[in-house]
Amino acid sequence: MDGQTVDLTALMQDIGQRARAASARLAVTTPEQRVAGLRAAAFALRADAATILDANARDMAAGQAKGLTPALLDRLRLDEGRLEAIAKGLEDVADLPDPLGAVMADWTRPNGLRIQRVRVPLGVIGIIYESRPNVTADAGGLCVKSGNAAILRGGSESLHSSSTIVTAMRRGLVEGGLPADAVQLVPTTDRAAVGILLTMTDFVDVIIPRGGKSLTARVAAESRVPVIKHLDGICHVYLDRAADPAKGRAIALNAKMRRTGICGAMETLLVHRDVAAAQLPALIEDLVGVGCEVRGDATVQALDARVLPADDADWDTEYLDAILSVKVVEGVDEAIAHIERHGSHHTDSIVTEDAATAERFLARVDSGIVLWNASTQFADGGEFGFGAEIGISTGKLHARGPVGAEQLTSYKYVVRGDGQTRP
């Protein structure tokens, strides 16, 4: 083991030890203390706005020089409005109902034992994410709200932005009476740090990867710590034959183009054959008009010469860009089958005025979020009333869908007796 590896191991062990100590302190804080700490952190972000935006400008310049795509640069970019939204997000998280100590169930056994199932923190949460500076504040804030310490490992492209955000948050937490080490950022871009974090079972209770397939695959393969997975978002909208044309047009355009680089963006549009000729031409015109490349099957191509041919890989691709694949299907069952085969169990929507068809879709599509007559861009913890989210869990164990403060808790059983012994 060379000197650099020894130093990196020591660095990560120190971060883990401090996080474990901070989590023990956080677990016994009052709701009022955590609210005060988060509000002070939001104030600190606003106070340090110029520093944070300067750091982000450095990251943006480096990203442009590196050749990041427009979608990735959009994820990375901060401005006054986005920074204010981050600070407001922390305040929204602070104002959420406190998840800790909530009694989830309460019953008394015939022998007089009173048993309660009570929410408790997970402990120390390691969050590994790519270049979205807002995740730094969202993840840190949600962990603090739920009594957990956070070890954050952001993408190298956002290191300067994330560092200044964490510096401000830590100062605010201390001013609010909470431990600074409740939120720590791994201060290196060395990928080996991730490998060490994934093996720190003495200090880390849960790992949450938030990024592309390669990141999630690496974490799933290497982690010795339990993982809450956030896979890619191959999201679908299905326009049923009973779809209202105006709703379908508005929802599909918003689902694809509101923000193309987020995981809730629609990547494939499925259209019932009975309405394809009537509804697709206007929608294709909308999409092409705002710069979206449309790829389609033979039926879709026949409707507009600007539609490029879609191949098999398109149905399995998360573009995160102004590209959309479109397929004509025979009905809701074929749409459901296509989503099951090609989707990522993230977010899928149906547009229809037929309630029975909608309920069939909602019941049978096996995704973390399913919607009826609404855009997939609502796949966001803030839009669910969670204040913020660490990610959209596409797995089925522990948490599914938006992972907010409540989803970052576990539970324990508290049993109260009066001298009972077991015969």
C-alpha positions in Angstrom: 0.0 0.0 0.0 1.6 3.2 -1.1 1.8 6.5 0.8 -1.0 8.1 -1.1 -3.4 5.2 -0.4 -2.4 5.2 3.3 -3.2 8.9 3.5 -6.5 8.5 1.7 -7.5 5.6 3.9 -6.6 7.7 7.0 -8.6 10.6 5.6 -11.7 8.5 5.0 -11.5 6.8 8.4 -11.3 10.2 10.1 -14.3 11.4 8.2 -16.2 8.2 9.2 -15.3 8.6 12.9 -16.4 12.2 13.0 -19.6 11.3 11.2 -20.4 8.6 13.6 -19.8 10.9 16.6 -22.0 13.6 15.0 -24.8 11.1 14.3 -24.9 10.1 18.0 -25.3 13.7 18.9 -27.9 14.4 16.2 -30.0 11.4 17.3 -30.8 13.0 20.7 -31.4 16.5 19.5 -34.8 18.0 19.7 -36.9 18.8 16.6 -36.5 22.5 17.5 -32.7 22.2 17.4 -32.7 20.6 14.0 -35.1 23.2 12.7 -32.8 26.0 14.0 -29.7 24.4 12.5 -31.3 24.0 9.1 -32.6 27.6 9.1 -29.2 28.9 10.0 -27.7 26.8 7.2 -30.1 28.4 4.7 -29.2 31.9 6.0 -25.5 31.0 5.6 -26.0 29.9 2.0 -27.6 33.3 1.2 -24.8 35.1 3.0 -22.2 33.3 1.0 -24.0 33.6 -2.3 -21.2 35.5 -4.1 -18.6 33.0 -3.0 -20.7 30.1 -4.1 -21.5 31.6 -7.4 -17.9 32.4 -8.0 -17.0 28.8 -7.3 -19.7 27.6 -9.6 -18.3 29.8 -12.4 -15.0 28.1 -12.0 -16.7 24.7 -12.2 -18.7 25.8 -15.3 -15.6 27.0 -17.0 -13.8 23.8 -16.4 -16.8 21.8 -17.5 -17.0 23.7 -20.8 -13.3 23.2 -21.4 -13.8 19.5 -20.7 -16.6 19.3 -23.2 -19.5 18.5 -21.0 -22.8 18.3 -22.8 -25.3 21.1 -22.6 -27.6 18.9 -20.4 -24.7 18.2 -18.0 -23.7 21.9 -17.9 -27.3 22.8 -17.1 -27.2 20.4 -14.1 -24.0 22.0 -12.9 -25.0 25.6 -13.4 -26.1 27.8 -10.5 -27.4 31.4 -10.6 -29.0 33.6 -8.0 -32.4 32.1 -8.6 -31.2 28.5 -8.3 -29.2 29.3 -5.2 -32.2 31.0 -3.6 -34.2 27.8 -4.4 -31.6 25.7 -2.7 -31.7 27.9 0.4 -35.5 27.9 0.3 -35.4 24.1 0.0 -33.5 23.9 3.2 -36.1 26.0 4.9 -38.9 23.8 3.5 -37.1 20.7 4.8 -36.8 22.4 8.2 -40.6 23.0 8.3 -41.5 19.4 7.5 -43.1 17.3 10.2 -40.3 15.8 12.3 -40.0 12.1 11.4 -38.1 11.1 14.6 -39.9 9.5 17.5 -43.1 9.1 15.6 -45.1 6.1 16.8 -45.9 4.0 13.7 -47.9 1.4 15.6 -48.9 0.9 19.2 -50.5 -2.2 20.8 -50.8 -4.1 24.1 -50.4 -7.8 24.4 -52.6 -10.0 26.6 -49.8 -10.2 29.1 -49.8 -6.5 29.6 -46.7 -5.6 27.5 -47.2 -2.4 25.6 -45.3 -2.5 22.3 -44.6 0.5 20.1 -42.8 0.8 16.7 -40.9 4.1 16.7 -39.0 5.9 14.0 -35.3 6.4 14.5 -32.4 7.6 12.3 -30.5 5.3 10.1 -27.2 6.7 11.5 -24.5 7.7 9.0 -25.4 8.0 5.3 -22.9 8.1 2.5 -24.3 9.8 -0.6 -22.4 9.4 -3.9 -23.6 11.7 -6.7 -22.6 13.3 -9.9 -22.4 17.0 -10.8 -25.5 18.6 -9.4 -24.5 21.1 -6.6 -28.1 21.3 -5.4 -27.9 17.7 -4.3 -25.2 18.8 -1.8 -27.6 20.9 0.1 -30.6 18.7 -0.4 -28.9 15.6 0.8 -27.2 17.3 3.8 -30.4 19.0 4.8 -32.6 15.9 4.6 -30.0 13.9 6.6 -29.9 16.5 9.4 -33.7 16.7 9.5 -33.9 13.0 10.0 -31.1 12.9 12.6 -28.5 11.3 10.3 -24.9 12.4 9.6 -24.1 12.8 5.9 -20.8 11.9 4.1 -21.1 13.5 0.7 -19.1 12.6 -2.3 -20.0 14.7 -5.3 -18.8 14.7 -8.8 -15.4 16.2 -9.6 -17.0 18.7 -12.0 -18.9 20.3 -9.0 -16.1 20.2 -6.4 -15.7 23.9 -6.0 -19.4 24.6 -5.9 -20.1 21.8 -3.4 -17.2 22.7 -1.2 -18.5 26.3 -0.7 -22.0 25.0 -0.1 -20.9 22.6 2.6 -18.7 25.3 4.2 -21.7 27.6 4.5 -24.0 24.8 5.7 -21.5 23.7 8.4 -21.1 27.2 9.7 -24.9 27.5 9.9 -25.3 24.2 11.6 -22.9 25.2 14.3 -24.6 28.6 14.8 -27.9 26.7 15.2 -26.4 24.4 17.9 -25.7 21.3 15.8 -22.4 19.5 15.1 -20.5 20.7 12.0 -19.6 17.1 11.2 -23.3 16.3 10.6 -22.5 17.3 7.0 -19.0 16.4 5.5 -17.8 16.5 1.9 -15.1 14.1 0.8 -12.4 16.7 -0.2 -10.8 14.7 -3.0 -11.7 13.7 -6.6 -9.7 10.5 -6.3 -12.0 7.7 -7.2 -10.3 5.4 -4.7 -12.1 7.4 -2.0 -15.4 6.0 -3.2 -14.0 2.4 -2.9 -12.9 3.1 0.7 -16.3 4.6 1.6 -18.1 1.5 0.3 -16.2 -0.7 2.7 -16.6 1.5 5.9 -19.0 -0.7 7.6 -17.8 0.4 11.1 -18.9 4.0 10.4 -21.5 4.0 7.5 -25.0 2.5 7.8 -26.3 3.2 4.3 -25.0 4.2 0.9 -27.1 6.1 -1.6 -25.7 6.4 -5.2 -27.3 9.1 -7.3 -26.1 9.0 -10.9 -25.8 7.1 -14.1 -25.6 3.3 -14.7 -21.9 3.1 -14.3 -21.9 4.7 -10.9 -24.8 2.6 -9.6 -23.3 -0.6 -11.0 -20.0 0.1 -9.3 -21.6 0.8 -6.0 -23.9 -2.3 -6.2 -20.9 -4.5 -7.1 -18.4 -3.1 -4.5 -20.4 -1.9 -1.5 -20.3 -3.8 1.7 -22.7 -1.3 3.1 -26.4 -1.6 2.4 -27.4 0.4 -0.7 -30.6 2.4 -1.6 -30.3 2.5 -5.4 -31.2 5.4 -7.6 -30.9 4.0 -11.2 -31.3 5.9 -14.4 -34.7 7.4 -15.4 -36.0 5.8 -18.6 -39.4 7.4 -18.2 -42.4 6.9 -20.4 -45.6 8.7 -21.3 -48.4 6.6 -22.9 -51.0 8.5 -24.9 -54.1 6.3 -24.8 -56.8 6.2 -27.4 -59.0 8.0 -24.9 -56.4 10.7 -24.3 -57.6 14.3 -24.4 -55.6 15.8 -27.3 -54.8 19.1 -25.5 -53.7 17.3 -22.3 -51.6 14.8 -24.2 -49.9 17.5 -26.2 -49.1 19.7 -23.1 -48.1 16.8 -20.9 -45.8 15.2 -23.5 -44.1 18.5 -24.4 -43.5 19.3 -20.7 -42.4 15.8 -19.8 -39.7 15.9 -22.4 -38.6 19.5 -22.7 -39.2 21.3 -19.4 -35.7 20.2 -18.3 -34.2 17.4 -20.4 -31.3 16.7 -18.1 -33.2 15.5 -15.0 -34.0 11.9 -14.2 -37.8 12.5 -14.5 -37.6 13.6 -18.1 -39.6 11.5 -20.5 -37.3 9.5 -22.8 -39.9 7.4 -24.7 -43.4 8.4 -25.8 -45.9 5.5 -26.5 -49.0 6.3 -28.5 -52.1 4.2 -29.2 -52.4 3.4 -32.9 -56.0 4.7 -33.0 -54.9 8.3 -32.3 -51.4 8.3 -33.7 -52.3 10.0 -37.0 -54.6 12.5 -35.3 -52.4 13.5 -32.4 -48.7 12.9 -33.3 -48.2 15.5 -36.1 -49.0 18.5 -33.9 -46.9 17.1 -31.1 -43.9 16.4 -33.4 -44.2 19.9 -34.7 -44.1 21.2 -31.1 -41.1 19.1 -30.2 -39.1 19.9 -33.4 -40.0 23.5 -33.0 -38.2 23.7 -29.6 -35.1 21.8 -30.8 -36.0 18.2 -29.9 -34.7 15.4 -32.1 -37.5 12.9 -32.6 -36.7 9.2 -33.4 -39.6 6.9 -34.2 -40.7 3.6 -35.5 -41.9 3.2 -39.1 -45.4 4.5 -38.4 -44.1 7.6 -36.7 -41.6 8.3 -39.5 -44.4 8.1 -42.0 -46.1 11.0 -40.3 -43.2 13.5 -40.5 -40.1 13.4 -42.7 -38.1 15.0 -39.9 -38.5 11.9 -37.7 -35.3 9.8 -37.6 -35.4 6.0 -37.4 -35.3 4.6 -33.9 -33.3 1.4 -33.4 -33.5 -1.2 -30.6 -31.0 0.7 -28.4 -33.2 3.8 -28.3 -35.9 2.1 -26.2 -33.2 1.4 -23.5 -31.5 4.8 -23.6 -31.7 7.6 -21.0 -30.8 10.5 -23.3 -30.8 13.3 -20.7 -31.0 15.6 -23.7 -33.4 17.0 -26.3 -33.9 13.6 -27.9 -37.1 11.5 -27.8 -38.0 8.1 -29.0 -41.6 7.5 -30.1 -43.4 4.2 -30.6 -46.9 3.3 -31.7 -48.6 0.5 -29.7 -51.8 -1.4 -30.0 -53.1 -0.5 -26.6 -52.5 -0.2 -22.9 -51.3 -3.8 -22.5 -48.6 -3.4 -25.1 -47.6 -0.1 -23.5 -47.3 -1.8 -20.1 -45.3 -4.7 -21.6 -42.9 -2.2 -23.3 -42.4 -0.3 -20.1 -41.7 -3.5 -18.2 -39.2 -4.6 -20.8 -37.4 -1.3 -21.4 -38.1 0.9 -18.4 -36.0 1.5 -15.3 -38.9 1.3 -12.7 -38.5 5.1 -12.2 -41.5 7.1 -13.4 -44.2 6.4 -16.0 -47.4 8.3 -16.9 -50.6 7.6 -18.8 -52.8 10.2 -20.5 -56.4 9.1 -20.8 -59.9 10.0 -19.9 -60.8 6.4 -19.4 -60.7 5.7 -15.7 -60.6 1.9 -16.0 -57.7 2.0 -18.4 -55.9 4.5 -16.2 -56.4 2.3 -13.1 -55.1 -0.8 -15.1 -52.0 1.1 -16.0 -51.4 2.4 -12.4 -51.9 -1.0 -10.9 -49.7 -2.9 -13.4 -46.8 -0.6 -14.1 -44.1 -1.6 -11.6 -42.4 1.7 -11.1 -41.6 3.9 -8.1 -43.9 6.6 -9.4 -46.9 6.1 -11.7 -49.0 9.1 -12.8 -52.4 9.7 -14.5 -52.8 12.8 -16.7 -49.6 14.4 -15.3 -46.1 15.1 -16.5 -43.2 12.8 -15.4 -41.4 16.0 -14.4 -43.3 15.8 -11.2 -40.9 13.0 -10.1 -39.4 15.2 -7.5 -39.4 15.2 -3.7 -40.2 18.9 -3.5 -43.3 18.4 -5.7 -44.4 15.5 -3.4 -44.2 17.9 -0.4 -41.0 16.3 0.9 -39.2 19.6 0.8 -36.4 18.0 -1.2 -35.1 14.5 -2.0 -31.8 12.6 -2.1 -33.0 10.7 -5.2 -35.7 8.6 -6.7 -35.3 5.0 -5.4 -36.0 2.4 -8.1 -35.4 -0.5 -5.8 -38.1 -2.1 -3.6 -36.3 -2.5 -0.2 -36.6 0.1 2.5 -37.5 3.1 0.3 -39.1 3.5 -3.1 -39.8 6.7 -5.2 -38.6 10.0 -3.8 -36.3 9.6 -0.8 -37.1 12.4 1.7 -36.5 12.8 5.4 -39.1 10.2 6.4 -37.5 7.6 4.1 -34.1 8.2 5.8 -35.4 6.7 9.0 -35.7 3.1 10.3 -37.6 2.0 13.4 -37.1 0.1 16.6 -39.6 -1.6 18.9 -40.0 0.0 22.4 -41.6 -2.5 24.9 -42.9 -1.3 28.3 -43.7 -3.9 31.0 -44.4 -4.2 34.7 -42.4 -7.1 35.7 -43.5 -9.7 33.1 -41.4 -12.8 32.7 -41.8 -15.3 29.9 -43.1 -18.7 31.1 
